[in-house]
Amino acid sequence: MKYYKLCLYLAAAILLGCKSSNDNKPHTISPQIQYEFSGGAGHYNYAPSIIQDQYGIRYGFICENRDPFKIVDYVYLYKGIPTEKGYVWQPGTQIVEPSESGWDNCHICDPDVREFKTTYKGETYNWIMTYLGVDRWDCNHNQIGLAISKNIEGPYIKFDQNPLVAYQDTTKWGVGQSTTIVKDSTTIQLFYTSTTENGPFCMREIKLDDLDNIVSGEEQNVPFIGSNSYPAMSEKNIYMVSETRVSPITEIPTWVGDVSRLAYKPRAEGLFTEEDGWIKIGHVGPEETGFPRNHNPGILTDTKGYMLSDDELVMYFTPAMTGENWLWSYDLYSATFNLKDFPFTE
């Protein structure tokens, strides 16, 4: 587990989750839980960004350590092949690593990959990755970087003008845990956790089709949503998964939430409303998984950050045990919500 995320929850205390007045809504649905994959003994997997292409292949971009039992974060790719018995995941491959020096030389994590065409130094690239990087071992000064590739499986090269979203204060956690939704052919919507005055959860639009002429919009607070949250869009709805804590947490890891919650609001209402319009759909917690911790959720989307349908939502998340072996229990699971059973607002 990266040290800076520990400080996010212990020092900044901004793990708020979806604070919806609708959390007690009786018509929630229970998901189907399934184990997906592991990095093996002495490895951890978390912070999933998983997208599905037109052939049904799933690409999981994950935070994982390279060397067994050594806590340094790298970005790994797991490729899931659809079969009659479900998805079969190929072994993970390291695709991005910390730099030898500079703003991301300690850990890199929280990858998010999208299909988006951009030009860079006279070349055209089809895939972008935003990721969290940090250059301090005291948990602070996290920033968001950009890597690009011509192919979904890589190789990914880092943008030479990183960080894409900078953070100056070295005494605070910073910005990170990003998710991108492609708005159009020129612009992305970048969502992320932040300890700026606009935090704990923010969005900014960035014109990114030409990396020599990036135009970054103003950072906006997304109200009623806490840190460690990740959205996805459909034609009708905005979906949001958030790591939360419901029960008193006293055992290590105390900085990790016990419940990952799924909520939505009609897209017509927008993100920046003065009243809390988020409606809870369901959650995964200890009763559903058998694990005391259930954290770092993400939503399966298409290659541009949109729902595959409004009939089903797949949340990927990491459960964990407590006690001295908590970190090495970080494997990837999924929770499938049958949205046909949920009474959406028309």
Secondary structure, 3 states (H helix, E strand, C coil): CCHHHHHHHHHHCCCCCCCCCCCCCCCCCCCEEEEEECCCCCCCEEEEEEEECCCCCEEEEEEEECCCCCCCEEEEEEEEEEECCEEEECCCEEEECCCCCCCCCCEEEEEEEEEEEEEECCEEEEEEEEEEEECCCCCCCEEEEEEEECCCCCCCEECCCCCCECCCCCCCCEEEEEEEEECCCCEEEEEEEECCCCCCEEEEEEECCECCCCEECCCEECCCCCCCEEEEECCCEEEEEEEECCCCCCCCCCCCCCEEEEEEEEHHHCCCCCCCCCEEEEEECHHHHCCCEEEEEEECECCCCECCCCCEEEEEEEEECCCCCCHHHCCEEEEEEEHHHCCCCC
